[in-house]
């Protein structure tokens, strides 16, 4: 076997197209492995670990496309030729009866004058310009694109707020507006809880926890992750909060995000106090005393607490939330003690492999309180716990595979399981690894059957470790609902059949994983 590469200098294709080409290449007769990615440092490191990095590929820039194939020379050359053919195919739209597709925001508005929102998902360098055009046309904007400058974000949001418009994003991957799921989102019932979130999977986790307890939502407004920074000033968090305070169908509000800058926290608290609706502030790991003295405000530290408290406020038949979580934790402790006995003396480390950045963050909040040793991450609670190389694990660590370093020139891990599957094999092969934890996020936009791919990889990785005399414990949670296309119960049961332990929430999975490795540390 040899590795052949084809470098396409300064050539851009959307990440889903690259994923489809890579899949076709891996299925090409005689090909052992293949990858189609942009030449970022993270991607090159991953190619190196897969044995696909050549000197030519190593010399590329992030603007260059790398097509790498491992096969014998003749097959590799044919596979690369096939890749070029696939990439060169142009999709055509037209013919009799074909639906008209506008080529600009302005054209779309002319053909659909009743529309009041634009969803923008283009390369970051073009996204701000398109967002401006949409705002000038009087449209609310869901700016799905990332790689938009901070200066552009601030200017766009100020203009939007001054004109009574929402500018959700950049990097706003989730919203549910008037019952319509946008981006990565779930099928949840209509109800009385409104959500404003600076975290996409945070919105998904909380809205699905509400749904699991029979509670629906009015709106799920995403703001983009940088909105709570001091430089942005929480412009969209405040605009969304005010809109929900004025909405006659919203009776309860949940705010979600990482801890805001202190100045932004005060602005949010002041706006909450101006309203009368009970409001849960779920700024993960943040200071819960910020709600003190505000009669309609409650502050919590985890997404699980936010979802359960929101559900209880809205009428779900739930006991005291602290008591509920304490009881769940006691049961998990018993389970953890039992599972820890299956591990050998040398197994001690926890590895998290996440597709959802907010879920990765919630896990770290829990582990910080639960575990005696630090957990490193490429998206850490504080910079002192940053991984030296996010493509290579060390000690206890958790990786957000949805971070930009992994998604430039590669589909998001909620869509494409390939990168996480490679990491599952990598982590399970480490004799010091005791527990692998992961999230599985379903719903619109996500992979249509993640359990089939992730589960099979886990089964194979566990079997290989077993043959070497080790047991690797793999724990997961599923963020989703029964009405999602993939089906919550269907996915959970499939994962269990493959040998994973499935918990009812990301927080529960985090506690179980943390308690197992803590038991081994004693």
Secondary structure, 3 states (H helix, E strand, C coil): CEEEEEEECCCCCCHHHHHHHHHHHHCCCCCCEEEEEECCHHHHHHHHHCCCCCHHHHCCCCCCEEEEEEECHHHHHHHHHHHHHHHHCCCCCCCCCCCCCCCCHHHHHHHCCCCCEEEECCCHHHHHHHHHHHHHCCCEEEECCCCCCHHHHHHHHHHHHHCCCCEEECCCCEEEECCEEEECECCCCEEEEEEEECCHHHHHHHHHHHHHCCCCEEEEEECCCCCCCCCCCCHHHHHHHHHHHHCCCCCEEEEEEECCCHHHHHHHHHHHHHCCCEEEEEEECCCHHHHCCCCCEEEECCHHHHHHHHHHHCCCCCCCHHHHHHHHHHHHHHHHHHHHCCCCCCCCEEEEEECCHHHHHHHHHHHHHHCCCCCEECCCCCHHHECCCCCCCCCCEEEECCCHHHHCCCCCCCCCCHHHHHHHHHHHCCCCEEEEEEEEECCECCCCCHHHHHHHHHHHHHHHHHHCCCCCEEEEEEECCCCCCCCHHHHHHHHHHCCCEEECCHHHHHHHHHHHHHHHHC
